[in-house]
Amino acid sequence: MPDRPGVRNVVNGDVTGTVVQAGTVVIARERPAPRQLPASPARFVGRAGELAGLADGPGVHAIAGIGGIGKTWLAVQWAHAHRHRFPDGQLFVDLRGFSPDPPMAPAAAVRGFLDALGAVDVPPDPHAQVALYRSLTADKRLLVVLDNAFDAAQVEPLLPGGSVGTVLVTSRRRLSSLTTRHGARHLGLGVLGDAEAHELLVARLGSDRVSADPAAARRIVQRCAGLPLALAIVASRGQLSPELPLARIAEELGRLDDEDPATSVPAVLSWSLRALTGTQSHVLGLLAAAPGPDIGGAAVASLVGSVAELPALEHLCLLDRGAGGRYRLHDLIRAEVRVEDVEATRRVLDHYLHTAHAADRLLQPFGAPAVLPPLSPGCLPEAPGGIDAALAWFDAEHQCLLAAVDVAAAHGWGELVWHLARTLTTYHHRRDDPDADVRTWGLALRARTSGPALITSHRRLGEALTRAHRGSEGLVHLREAVILAERSGDLYQLSHTHRALAWALGRQDDNAGALRHAEENLRLSRELGGGTISEAHALNAVAWFTARQGDLDRARSFAEAALALHPNPEGEASGRETLGYIEYHADRPARSVEHYERALALRRAHGYLRHVAGTLDRMVLPLRALGRDEEAEARAAEATELFARLHGQPG
C-alpha cells in the first residue's frame, strides 16, 4: 500500500492480529499477572504435615475448621512458599461466608477476578461472566485462594477452567460436595498441639522470656486451647508490655469455660480488650462497623478522626493491614467489638460520596453538575489526581461503596443513597457492570418517593435493566419515568427519558418506536435550549433510527448536524459511526470507510474495546465494496478476536 501523506501508524501495547493503515492506533497494554495474596503471616510455626498435604499438585484443596483455627494463615503461608509455581498469577478473595457482613455473591467475586485478569467489556450476564472467567483461566498455571467460603455454591463459579491450576478453599464447613463434583481434597484443621502452641509463643515472645517462666507459658497454652488466633492475641499483649511477667498475663487471662476451642477467641478477646485505652476501644468498634470488607487509610481518618491508634491495634492482632494500606478485622473480632455511632457512620459515608463524586467528574466531565449534601464535620474526602487515579480508587473501593449504599438505605438517608448511585453510574458503564447499577438504583428508587430524583431513579434503573438484558423490566421503569415527568412538567427529565426509551426499543429492533422517542427527545432538547450536548446526542439518535428506517438523505442531515455540535470524542465517534452506516447504504463506501476510520481511532483512544470491536466489524463490508479485501480480512479478524475475548457477539 503506498504511503499517504499525513497518516502514520502509532501502535502502543501488545497487538493481536494484523495492523493496517488506520491513522493512530492505540491498543490497551496488557495488565501484569495478578498478585493478590495478602502478606505472608508473621512468625508462622508448625503445621508441617498440613503444609505437605497441600503440595500434591494441581486441583482443589478445601481447608475446614472452626473460626480462629488458622485456616487463612495456613493457606497464605503455603501460597507464598509455592508462588513460583504459578507464573500466570495468584488470585485471592475473602468471600465473607461467616462475617458480620452478608456473604459475597459469587457474581461479585467473579467480576473482581475478571478485572484482575484484565478482561475488558465484560458481558452483563452472570453466566456469561463465569464462562469468560473459565476461558481466561483455562490452561493457566494460576493459584486461586477462596477464603472464608460459606458453601460449595459460592465456590463453584470461581473454580478456574482447565486442570493445571490450584485452588485453596477455606471454610468453617466441610464442603463435601466439592469432593463429589470436583474431586477436592479435604483437610480438616484442628487445634495446635501443646508443642506447636509453645513454639508459637516462643516465636512471638522470644525463648528467653518463655523459658524464664515455663509454668506460666504452660498455663497460657492450656487456656488458649491450641487456638492460633487466641495465642496470637495473648502473645501480642506480651510484646506490647515487655516488662509484664508471663505469670501476670496467665493470671489475667483466666480459665476458659470447659477449655472449649470454640469459646477461646471471645474469652481471650474480652481479656485483651481490657488492655485497650478508651480511645483505642472506640476506634476498634467504629472500624468494625464500617461498611465493606475493609477500609483504606483516608476513609479511616474520616471515620475516626485519626489513624494514630491503628499501629497499637495491629500490634495486638486486632487489626490487619493488607496490600495498599487497607485495614481489615477478623470476622470474629468484628462481631465482638462492633459499635454503632450514627455520626461516625455518616462521616464515612460522606467521605465515600464526596470522593466518588470527584472521581466521577474526572471520568465524565461533560455530565450535568450536581449539588451534594453538605459534608459532615470532620469528614476529609480524597481528591483523585486524574482519570487513572479515579478508576483505581473506584476499583479499590467498589465493595465499600456498594456496602455504603446498603448502610445509607438502612439508615433512611435517601438523598445519600441517590447520590451514591449517581456517582457510581459512569464507573459501572466503564466496567460493564449493569447488575451493580440495578442494585444501587433499585435501592435509590425505594429510598425516594417524589420529585426529579424519583424520575431519575426509574430512568437509570430502566437503563441498567436494559443493559443487563432484562429489557421488558427496563421498559416498565422507563415508561413510568415518562408518566412522572409529564405529570410534573419536568421537560429535562422527559427529554432524557425519551432518549433512553429510544435506545431500549432499538435493542429490541423496534426502530419505528425508537425513532418516535428519539424525535421527541430532539424536540424537547431544542425547547430546553439548542446547541447543547443533549441536542447533539438527540440528533445522532434521530439520524441512526432514521437510517435504520431507510431514509438515508434525511438521516445524513441529522448526523452531520450532530457531528457539528459534539464537543467530546466519544460523541464524535458515535456520530462518525452513524455516518459510516449511512454512506455505505447510500453506495458511497469510500466516504463510509473515512468515517469508520476516524471513529475507530477515537474508539481505540477511549479504550472501550467492545465499541472498537463493533466499529471494526462494521468496516468490513464497505472495505470489501472498495475491493480492499486484505484490509477487510484484517479488520474482520481483529473484530472476531476482540469479540471472542469479550465473550460477546457482533452488533
C-alpha positions as CSV (number, residue, x, y, z in Angstrom):
1,M,0.0,0.0,0.0
2,P,1.6,3.4,-0.9
3,D,2.2,5.9,1.9
4,R,-0.4,8.5,2.4
5,P,0.8,12.0,3.5
6,G,-0.2,13.0,7.0
7,V,-1.1,9.5,8.1
8,R,1.0,7.3,10.3
9,N,0.6,4.2,12.5
10,V,1.3,4.5,16.1
11,V,0.9,1.2,17.9
12,N,1.0,1.2,21.7
13,G,0.9,-2.1,23.7
14,D,0.6,-5.7,22.6
15,V,-1.2,-6.3,19.3
16,T,-3.2,-9.3,18.3
17,G,-3.7,-9.8,14.6
18,T,-2.7,-7.6,11.7
19,V,-2.2,-3.9,12.0
20,V,-3.2,-2.0,8.9
21,Q,-3.0,1.7,8.0
22,A,-5.6,3.5,10.1
23,G,-4.1,6.7,11.5
24,T,-3.2,6.5,15.1
25,V,-3.9,3.0,16.6
26,V,-3.9,2.8,20.4
27,I,-4.3,-0.6,22.0
28,A,-4.6,-1.0,25.7
29,R,-1.5,-2.5,27.3
30,E,-1.9,-6.0,28.8
31,R,-2.1,-6.0,32.6
32,P,0.6,-7.8,34.5
33,A,-0.3,-11.2,36.0
34,P,-2.4,-10.6,39.2
35,R,-0.6,-10.8,42.6
36,Q,-3.4,-10.6,45.1
37,L,-2.1,-12.6,48.0
38,P,-2.1,-10.9,51.4
39,A,1.2,-10.5,53.2
40,S,2.7,-13.7,54.5
41,P,1.8,-14.5,58.1
42,A,4.5,-13.2,60.6
43,R,6.2,-15.9,62.6
44,F,4.3,-18.8,61.2
45,V,5.1,-22.1,63.0
46,G,4.1,-25.7,62.9
47,R,1.5,-27.3,60.6
48,A,4.3,-29.1,58.7
49,G,2.0,-32.1,57.9
50,E,-0.8,-29.9,56.7
51,L,1.5,-27.8,54.5
52,A,2.9,-31.0,53.0
53,G,-0.6,-32.3,52.3
54,L,-1.3,-29.2,50.2
55,A,1.7,-29.8,47.9
56,D,0.4,-32.8,46.0
57,G,-0.1,-30.9,42.7
58,P,-2.9,-29.0,41.0
59,G,-6.6,-29.3,41.9
60,V,-9.0,-28.1,44.6
61,H,-8.0,-28.3,48.2
62,A,-10.6,-27.4,50.9
63,I,-9.4,-26.5,54.3
64,A,-12.1,-26.7,57.0
65,G,-12.0,-25.8,60.7
66,I,-13.5,-23.5,63.4
67,G,-13.1,-19.8,63.3
68,G,-9.6,-18.6,64.5
69,I,-8.0,-22.1,63.9
70,G,-5.6,-20.6,61.3
71,K,-7.1,-21.7,58.0
72,T,-6.3,-18.4,56.2
73,W,-2.8,-18.3,57.7
74,L,-2.1,-21.8,56.5
75,A,-3.4,-21.1,53.0
76,V,-1.5,-17.9,52.6
77,Q,1.7,-19.4,54.1
78,W,1.5,-22.2,51.6
79,A,0.7,-19.8,48.7
80,H,3.7,-17.6,49.4
81,A,6.0,-20.6,49.7
82,H,4.8,-22.0,46.3
83,R,4.0,-18.9,44.3
84,H,6.9,-19.6,41.9
85,R,4.7,-22.5,40.6
86,F,2.1,-20.0,39.4
87,P,3.7,-17.6,37.0
88,D,0.2,-16.7,35.5
89,G,-0.8,-15.1,38.8
90,Q,-2.4,-15.6,42.2
91,L,-6.0,-14.5,42.9
92,F,-7.4,-14.0,46.4
93,V,-10.8,-13.1,47.7
94,D,-12.5,-13.1,51.1
95,L,-15.9,-14.5,50.4
96,R,-17.2,-13.3,53.8
97,G,-19.1,-16.5,54.4
98,F,-19.0,-16.2,58.2
99,S,-18.6,-12.4,58.5
100,P,-21.0,-9.9,60.2
101,D,-21.5,-8.6,56.6
102,P,-23.6,-10.6,54.1
103,P,-21.6,-13.3,52.2
104,M,-20.1,-12.1,48.9
105,A,-22.2,-13.0,45.9
106,P,-20.3,-15.3,43.6
107,A,-21.0,-12.9,40.7
108,A,-19.2,-10.1,42.5
109,A,-16.2,-12.3,43.1
110,V,-16.2,-13.5,39.5
111,R,-16.3,-9.9,38.4
112,G,-13.4,-8.9,40.6
113,F,-11.3,-11.8,39.2
114,L,-12.2,-10.8,35.6
115,D,-11.0,-7.2,36.3
116,A,-7.8,-8.6,37.9
117,L,-7.1,-10.7,34.9
118,G,-7.5,-7.7,32.6
119,A,-10.8,-8.7,31.0
120,V,-12.5,-5.8,29.2
121,D,-16.1,-5.1,28.2
122,V,-17.3,-8.0,30.4
123,P,-20.7,-9.4,29.3
124,P,-23.5,-8.4,31.6
125,D,-25.0,-11.9,32.1
126,P,-23.5,-13.6,35.2
127,H,-23.4,-17.0,33.5
128,A,-21.5,-15.5,30.6
129,Q,-19.1,-13.9,33.0
130,V,-18.4,-17.3,34.6
131,A,-17.8,-18.7,31.2
132,L,-15.4,-15.9,30.3
133,Y,-13.6,-16.4,33.6
134,R,-13.2,-20.1,32.9
135,S,-12.0,-19.4,29.3
136,L,-9.4,-16.9,30.6
137,T,-8.1,-19.3,33.2
138,A,-8.1,-22.5,31.2
139,D,-4.6,-24.0,30.9
140,K,-3.0,-21.2,33.0
141,R,-0.8,-22.0,35.9
142,L,-2.8,-20.0,38.3
143,L,-3.4,-20.1,42.1
144,V,-6.9,-19.1,43.3
145,V,-7.4,-18.7,47.1
146,L,-11.1,-18.6,48.1
147,D,-11.1,-17.6,51.8
148,N,-14.0,-17.9,54.2
149,A,-16.4,-19.7,51.9
150,F,-20.0,-20.2,53.1
151,D,-20.9,-23.2,51.0
152,A,-20.0,-25.0,47.8
153,A,-22.5,-23.0,45.7
154,Q,-20.4,-19.9,46.5
155,V,-17.2,-21.6,45.4
156,E,-18.1,-23.4,42.2
157,P,-18.5,-20.4,39.9
158,L,-15.0,-19.3,41.0
159,L,-13.2,-22.6,40.0
160,P,-10.9,-21.9,37.1
161,G,-11.1,-23.7,33.8
162,G,-8.5,-26.3,32.8
163,S,-6.7,-28.7,35.0
164,V,-3.3,-27.1,35.7
165,G,-4.3,-24.5,38.3
166,T,-4.6,-24.9,42.0
167,V,-7.4,-23.7,44.2
168,L,-7.3,-23.4,48.0
169,V,-10.7,-23.0,49.7
170,T,-11.1,-22.2,53.5
171,S,-14.4,-22.6,55.3
172,R,-15.8,-23.3,58.7
173,R,-17.8,-26.1,57.0
174,R,-16.7,-29.3,55.4
175,L,-17.7,-28.7,51.8
176,S,-18.3,-32.3,50.8
177,S,-20.0,-31.6,47.5
178,L,-16.7,-30.1,46.2
179,T,-15.2,-33.6,46.6
180,T,-18.2,-35.2,44.9
181,R,-18.3,-32.8,41.9
182,H,-14.8,-31.6,41.6
183,G,-12.5,-34.1,43.3
184,A,-11.5,-31.7,46.0
185,R,-9.1,-33.0,48.7
186,H,-10.3,-32.1,52.2
187,L,-8.0,-31.0,55.0
188,G,-9.6,-30.8,58.4
189,L,-7.6,-28.3,60.5
190,G,-7.5,-28.9,64.3
191,V,-6.1,-27.0,67.2
192,L,-2.3,-26.8,67.7
193,G,-0.7,-29.4,69.9
194,D,0.9,-28.2,73.1
195,A,4.4,-28.3,71.5
196,E,3.3,-26.2,68.5
197,A,1.4,-23.8,70.7
198,H,4.5,-23.4,72.8
199,E,6.6,-22.9,69.7
200,L,4.2,-20.1,68.6
201,L,4.7,-18.4,72.0
202,V,8.4,-18.6,71.7
203,A,8.3,-17.2,68.1
204,R,6.3,-14.3,69.3
205,L,7.8,-13.5,72.7
206,G,11.3,-14.9,72.4
207,S,12.8,-18.0,74.0
208,D,14.4,-16.2,77.0
209,R,11.1,-14.8,78.1
210,V,9.2,-18.0,77.8
211,S,11.9,-20.2,79.4
212,A,12.1,-17.7,82.3
213,D,8.6,-18.9,83.5
214,P,7.7,-22.2,81.8
215,A,4.8,-22.8,84.2
216,A,3.1,-19.5,83.1
217,A,3.7,-20.4,79.5
218,R,2.0,-23.8,80.0
219,R,-1.0,-22.1,81.6
220,I,-1.3,-19.7,78.7
221,V,-1.1,-22.6,76.2
222,Q,-3.7,-24.5,78.1
223,R,-6.1,-21.7,78.5
224,C,-5.9,-20.7,74.8
225,A,-6.8,-24.3,74.0
226,G,-4.5,-24.5,71.0
227,L,-6.4,-21.8,69.0
228,P,-3.8,-19.8,67.0
229,L,-5.8,-16.6,67.0
230,A,-6.2,-16.7,70.8
231,L,-2.4,-17.4,71.2
232,A,-1.5,-14.6,68.8
233,I,-3.7,-12.1,70.7
234,V,-2.2,-13.1,74.1
235,A,1.4,-13.0,72.7
236,S,0.8,-9.6,71.2
237,R,-0.2,-8.3,74.7
238,G,3.1,-9.6,75.9
239,Q,5.0,-8.0,73.0
240,L,3.4,-4.6,73.8
241,S,4.3,-4.9,77.5
242,P,7.7,-6.5,77.7
243,E,8.0,-5.7,81.4
244,L,4.9,-7.6,82.2
245,P,5.7,-11.1,83.6
246,L,4.1,-14.1,81.9
247,A,2.6,-15.1,85.2
248,R,0.7,-11.9,85.3
249,I,-0.6,-12.5,81.8
250,A,-1.6,-16.0,82.6
251,E,-3.4,-14.8,85.7
252,E,-5.3,-12.0,83.9
253,L,-6.3,-14.4,81.1
254,G,-8.3,-16.6,83.5
255,R,-9.6,-20.1,82.9
256,L,-11.9,-20.7,79.9
257,D,-15.2,-22.4,80.5
258,D,-14.7,-26.1,79.7
259,E,-11.5,-25.1,77.7
260,D,-13.6,-25.4,74.6
261,P,-11.6,-24.1,71.5
262,A,-14.8,-22.6,70.1
263,T,-15.0,-20.2,73.1
264,S,-11.3,-19.3,73.2
265,V,-11.4,-16.2,71.0
266,P,-14.3,-14.4,72.6
267,A,-12.8,-15.2,76.1
268,V,-9.3,-14.1,75.2
269,L,-10.6,-11.2,73.2
270,S,-12.6,-9.9,76.2
271,W,-9.4,-10.1,78.2
272,S,-7.3,-8.4,75.5
273,L,-9.9,-5.6,75.1
274,R,-9.5,-4.7,78.8
275,A,-5.9,-3.7,78.0
276,L,-7.1,-1.1,75.4
277,T,-7.4,2.6,76.2
278,G,-10.9,4.1,75.9
279,T,-9.9,5.7,72.6
280,Q,-8.4,2.5,71.2
281,S,-11.6,0.6,72.1
282,H,-13.8,3.2,70.5
283,V,-11.7,3.2,67.3
284,L,-11.8,-0.6,67.1
285,G,-15.6,-0.5,67.5
286,L,-16.0,2.1,64.7
287,L,-13.8,0.1,62.3
288,A,-15.8,-3.0,63.0
289,A,-19.0,-1.1,62.0
290,A,-17.5,0.5,58.8
291,P,-19.2,-0.5,55.6
292,G,-17.5,-3.1,53.4
293,P,-14.9,-5.9,53.9
294,D,-12.0,-3.5,54.6
295,I,-11.2,0.2,54.7
296,G,-8.5,2.5,53.4
297,G,-6.4,4.9,55.5
298,A,-8.1,8.0,54.1
299,A,-11.6,6.7,55.0
300,V,-10.3,5.7,58.5
301,A,-9.3,9.4,59.0
302,S,-12.9,10.5,58.2
303,L,-14.4,7.7,60.3
304,V,-12.4,8.1,63.5
305,G,-10.6,11.4,63.0
306,S,-7.1,10.0,63.2
307,V,-5.0,7.0,62.3
308,A,-2.8,7.3,65.4
309,E,-4.3,4.3,67.2
310,L,-4.0,1.9,64.3
311,P,-0.4,0.7,65.0
312,A,-1.3,-0.4,68.5
313,L,-4.4,-2.3,67.3
314,E,-2.2,-4.0,64.7
315,H,0.3,-5.0,67.4
316,L,-2.5,-6.6,69.4
317,C,-3.5,-8.7,66.4
318,L,-6.9,-7.0,66.5
319,L,-6.4,-5.3,63.1
320,D,-4.6,-6.5,59.9
321,R,-3.1,-4.2,57.4
322,G,-3.0,-5.6,53.9
323,A,-2.0,-4.5,50.4
324,G,-2.3,-0.9,49.6
325,G,-2.6,0.1,53.3
326,R,-6.1,-1.2,53.7
327,Y,-7.3,-2.4,57.1
328,R,-9.3,-5.5,57.9
329,L,-10.7,-7.1,61.1
330,H,-11.1,-10.8,61.6
331,D,-14.8,-11.5,61.4
332,L,-14.8,-13.0,65.0
333,I,-13.3,-9.8,66.3
334,R,-15.6,-7.7,64.2
335,A,-18.7,-9.4,65.6
336,E,-17.5,-8.9,69.2
337,V,-16.5,-5.3,69.2
338,R,-18.8,-3.6,66.7
339,V,-20.4,-0.4,68.0
340,E,-23.0,1.8,66.3
341,D,-22.2,5.5,66.1
342,V,-24.5,7.4,63.7
343,E,-22.3,10.4,63.4
344,A,-19.2,8.4,62.6
345,T,-21.2,6.3,60.1
346,R,-22.4,9.5,58.4
347,R,-18.9,10.8,58.2
348,V,-17.5,7.8,56.4
349,L,-20.5,7.7,54.0
350,D,-20.0,11.3,53.3
351,H,-16.3,10.5,52.6
352,Y,-17.2,7.9,50.1
353,L,-19.8,10.1,48.4
354,H,-17.7,13.2,48.0
355,T,-14.7,11.3,46.9
356,A,-16.8,9.3,44.4
357,H,-18.3,12.5,43.1
358,A,-14.8,13.9,42.5
359,A,-13.7,10.7,40.8
360,D,-16.9,10.6,38.7
361,R,-16.3,14.2,37.4
362,L,-12.9,13.1,36.1
363,L,-14.5,10.1,34.3
364,Q,-17.4,12.1,32.9
365,P,-16.5,15.9,32.8
366,F,-19.4,16.6,30.4
367,G,-22.1,15.5,32.8
368,A,-24.5,17.9,34.5
369,P,-23.2,19.3,37.8
370,A,-24.9,18.0,41.0
371,V,-25.4,19.7,44.4
372,L,-24.2,17.3,47.1
373,P,-25.4,17.1,50.7
374,P,-23.1,19.1,52.9
375,L,-20.1,17.4,54.4
376,S,-20.3,16.2,58.0
377,P,-17.9,17.9,60.3
378,G,-14.6,16.1,60.4
379,C,-15.1,14.4,57.0
380,L,-11.9,14.5,54.9
381,P,-12.7,13.3,51.4
382,E,-10.0,12.5,48.9
383,A,-9.2,14.2,45.6
384,P,-8.1,11.7,42.9
385,G,-5.4,13.2,40.6
386,G,-6.6,12.1,37.2
387,I,-8.6,9.6,35.2
388,D,-6.3,6.7,36.0
389,A,-6.3,7.6,39.7
390,A,-10.1,7.9,39.6
391,L,-10.5,4.4,38.1
392,A,-8.0,2.9,40.6
393,W,-9.9,4.5,43.5
394,F,-13.2,3.1,42.3
395,D,-11.6,-0.3,41.8
396,A,-10.2,-0.4,45.3
397,E,-13.3,1.0,47.0
398,H,-16.1,-0.6,44.9
399,Q,-17.2,-3.2,47.5
400,C,-17.1,-0.5,50.2
401,L,-19.2,1.8,48.0
402,L,-21.8,-0.8,47.4
403,A,-21.9,-1.5,51.2
404,A,-22.2,2.2,51.8
405,V,-25.3,2.3,49.7
406,D,-26.8,-0.5,51.7
407,V,-25.9,1.2,55.0
408,A,-27.4,4.6,53.9
409,A,-30.6,2.8,52.8
410,A,-30.8,1.1,56.2
411,H,-30.5,4.4,58.0
412,G,-33.1,6.0,55.8
413,W,-30.7,8.5,54.2
414,G,-32.5,8.6,50.9
415,E,-30.6,11.6,49.5
416,L,-27.3,9.9,50.2
417,V,-28.4,6.6,48.6
418,W,-29.5,8.5,45.4
419,H,-26.2,10.4,45.1
420,L,-24.1,7.3,45.7
421,A,-26.0,5.5,42.9
422,R,-25.5,8.5,40.6
423,T,-21.7,8.8,41.3
424,L,-21.2,5.0,40.6
425,T,-23.1,5.0,37.2
426,T,-20.3,6.1,34.9
427,Y,-17.8,3.7,36.6
428,H,-20.3,0.8,36.2
429,H,-20.6,1.7,32.5
430,R,-16.8,1.7,32.2
431,R,-16.6,-1.7,33.9
432,D,-19.6,-3.1,32.1
433,D,-21.4,-3.9,35.4
434,P,-25.1,-3.3,34.8
435,D,-26.0,-5.6,37.7
436,A,-24.3,-3.3,40.1
437,D,-26.4,-0.4,38.7
438,V,-29.5,-2.4,39.1
439,R,-28.7,-2.9,42.7
440,T,-27.8,0.7,43.5
441,W,-30.6,2.3,41.5
442,G,-33.1,-0.2,42.9
443,L,-32.2,1.0,46.4
444,A,-32.4,4.6,45.2
445,L,-35.8,4.0,43.8
446,R,-37.0,2.6,47.2
447,A,-35.4,5.5,49.1
448,R,-37.0,8.4,47.2
449,T,-40.8,8.9,46.8
450,S,-41.2,12.1,44.8
451,G,-39.5,14.8,42.6
452,P,-36.9,14.7,39.9
453,A,-34.8,12.1,41.9
454,L,-37.7,9.6,41.6
455,I,-37.9,10.1,37.9
456,T,-34.1,9.7,37.5
457,S,-34.2,6.5,39.6
458,H,-36.8,5.0,37.3
459,R,-34.9,6.0,34.2
460,R,-31.5,4.8,35.5
461,L,-32.9,1.6,36.7
462,G,-34.6,1.1,33.4
463,E,-31.4,1.7,31.5
464,A,-29.5,-0.7,33.8
465,L,-32.1,-3.4,33.4
466,T,-31.9,-3.0,29.6
467,R,-28.1,-3.3,29.6
468,A,-28.5,-6.4,31.8
469,H,-30.7,-8.0,29.1
470,R,-33.8,-7.6,31.1
471,G,-35.5,-5.4,28.5
472,S,-39.1,-5.9,29.4
473,E,-38.4,-4.9,33.1
474,G,-36.4,-1.9,31.9
475,L,-39.3,-0.6,29.7
476,V,-41.6,-0.7,32.7
477,H,-39.4,1.7,34.6
478,L,-38.7,3.9,31.6
479,R,-42.4,4.3,30.8
480,E,-43.1,5.1,34.5
481,A,-40.4,7.8,34.3
482,V,-42.2,9.3,31.3
483,I,-45.5,9.4,33.1
484,L,-43.9,11.1,36.2
485,A,-42.0,13.6,34.1
486,E,-45.1,14.5,32.1
487,R,-47.2,14.8,35.3
488,S,-44.7,17.1,36.9
489,G,-43.9,19.1,33.7
490,D,-40.2,18.3,34.0
491,L,-39.0,18.7,30.4
492,Y,-35.4,18.0,31.2
493,Q,-36.3,14.6,32.7
494,L,-38.8,13.9,29.9
495,S,-36.2,14.6,27.2
496,H,-33.6,12.2,28.8
497,T,-36.2,9.5,29.3
498,H,-37.3,9.6,25.7
499,R,-33.7,9.1,24.6
500,A,-33.4,6.2,27.0
501,L,-36.6,4.7,25.6
502,A,-35.3,5.1,22.0
503,W,-32.2,3.1,22.7
504,A,-34.1,0.5,24.7
505,L,-36.6,-0.1,21.9
506,G,-33.7,-0.1,19.4
507,R,-32.2,-3.0,21.2
508,Q,-35.5,-4.9,20.5
509,D,-35.3,-3.9,16.8
510,D,-38.4,-1.7,17.2
511,N,-36.8,1.1,15.0
512,A,-40.1,2.8,14.3
513,G,-40.9,3.1,18.0
514,A,-37.4,4.1,18.8
515,L,-37.5,6.9,16.2
516,R,-40.6,8.4,17.7
517,H,-38.9,8.6,21.1
518,A,-35.7,10.0,19.5
519,E,-37.6,12.7,17.7
520,E,-39.4,13.7,20.9
521,N,-36.1,13.8,22.7
522,L,-34.8,16.1,19.9
523,R,-37.8,18.4,20.2
524,L,-37.5,18.7,23.9
525,S,-33.7,19.2,23.9
526,R,-34.2,22.2,21.5
527,E,-37.1,23.5,23.6
528,L,-34.7,23.5,26.6
529,G,-32.0,25.4,24.7
530,G,-30.3,24.5,21.5
531,G,-26.6,23.9,20.8
532,T,-26.1,21.6,23.8
533,I,-24.5,18.1,24.2
534,S,-28.0,16.8,24.8
535,E,-29.2,18.1,21.4
536,A,-26.1,16.5,19.8
537,H,-27.0,13.1,21.3
538,A,-30.6,13.6,20.3
539,L,-29.6,14.4,16.7
540,N,-27.5,11.4,16.4
541,A,-30.2,9.1,17.8
542,V,-32.7,10.5,15.2
543,A,-30.1,10.0,12.5
544,W,-29.5,6.4,13.4
545,F,-33.1,5.3,13.7
546,T,-34.0,7.3,10.5
547,A,-31.2,5.5,8.7
548,R,-32.4,2.1,10.0
549,Q,-35.8,3.0,8.5
550,G,-34.2,3.6,5.1
551,D,-34.4,7.4,4.8
552,L,-30.7,8.0,4.2
553,D,-30.7,11.6,3.0
554,R,-32.7,12.8,6.0
555,A,-30.6,10.7,8.3
556,R,-27.4,12.2,6.9
557,S,-28.6,15.8,7.6
558,F,-29.3,14.9,11.2
559,A,-25.9,13.0,11.6
560,E,-23.9,15.9,10.2
561,A,-25.7,18.3,12.5
562,A,-24.9,16.1,15.4
563,L,-21.3,16.0,14.5
564,A,-21.0,19.7,14.3
565,L,-22.3,20.0,17.9
566,H,-20.4,17.3,19.6
567,P,-17.6,18.6,21.9
568,N,-16.4,15.2,23.2
569,P,-14.5,12.4,21.4
570,E,-17.0,9.7,22.4
571,G,-19.9,11.7,21.0
572,E,-17.9,12.3,17.8
573,A,-17.2,8.6,17.4
574,S,-20.9,7.8,17.7
575,G,-21.7,10.4,15.0
576,R,-19.0,9.1,12.7
577,E,-20.3,5.5,13.0
578,T,-23.8,6.7,12.1
579,L,-22.4,8.5,9.0
580,G,-20.4,5.4,8.1
581,Y,-23.5,3.3,8.2
582,I,-25.5,5.9,6.1
583,E,-22.8,6.3,3.4
584,Y,-22.3,2.6,3.0
585,H,-26.0,2.0,2.5
586,A,-26.0,5.0,0.1
587,D,-23.4,3.2,-2.1
588,R,-20.6,5.6,-1.0
589,P,-18.2,3.1,0.5
590,A,-15.1,5.3,0.3
591,R,-16.8,8.0,2.4
592,S,-18.1,5.3,4.7
593,V,-14.6,4.0,5.4
594,E,-13.3,7.5,6.1
595,H,-15.9,8.0,8.8
596,Y,-15.3,4.5,10.3
597,E,-11.6,5.0,10.3
598,R,-12.0,8.3,12.3
599,A,-14.4,6.6,14.6
600,L,-12.0,3.7,15.1
601,A,-9.2,6.0,16.1
602,L,-11.4,7.7,18.6
603,R,-12.7,4.4,20.0
604,R,-9.2,3.0,20.4
605,A,-8.1,6.1,22.2
606,H,-11.0,5.8,24.6
607,G,-10.1,2.2,25.3
608,Y,-13.6,0.8,25.3
609,L,-12.9,-2.4,23.4
610,R,-16.5,-3.5,22.8
611,H,-17.0,-0.3,20.8
612,V,-13.7,-0.9,19.0
613,A,-14.8,-4.4,18.0
614,G,-18.2,-3.1,16.8
615,T,-16.5,-0.4,14.6
616,L,-14.1,-2.9,13.1
617,D,-17.0,-5.3,12.3
618,R,-19.0,-2.5,10.6
619,M,-16.0,-1.5,8.4
620,V,-15.7,-4.9,6.7
621,L,-18.5,-4.5,4.1
622,P,-17.5,-1.0,2.9
623,L,-13.9,-2.1,2.6
624,R,-14.9,-5.1,0.5
625,A,-17.1,-2.9,-1.6
626,L,-13.9,-0.9,-2.4
627,G,-12.0,-4.1,-3.3
628,R,-9.7,-3.7,-0.3
629,D,-10.1,-7.3,0.6
630,E,-6.9,-7.6,2.5
631,E,-7.8,-4.8,4.8
632,A,-11.3,-6.1,5.2
633,E,-10.0,-9.5,6.3
634,A,-7.6,-7.9,8.8
635,R,-10.5,-5.8,10.3
636,A,-12.7,-8.9,10.4
637,A,-10.0,-11.0,12.0
638,E,-9.4,-8.4,14.7
639,A,-13.1,-7.9,15.4
640,T,-13.5,-11.6,15.7
641,E,-10.6,-11.8,18.1
642,L,-11.9,-9.0,20.2
643,F,-15.4,-10.4,20.3
644,A,-14.0,-13.7,21.4
645,R,-12.0,-12.1,24.2
646,L,-15.1,-10.1,25.2
647,H,-17.3,-13.2,25.1
648,G,-19.8,-11.1,23.1
649,Q,-21.4,-11.1,19.7
650,P,-21.1,-8.6,16.8
651,G,-23.7,-6.0,16.6
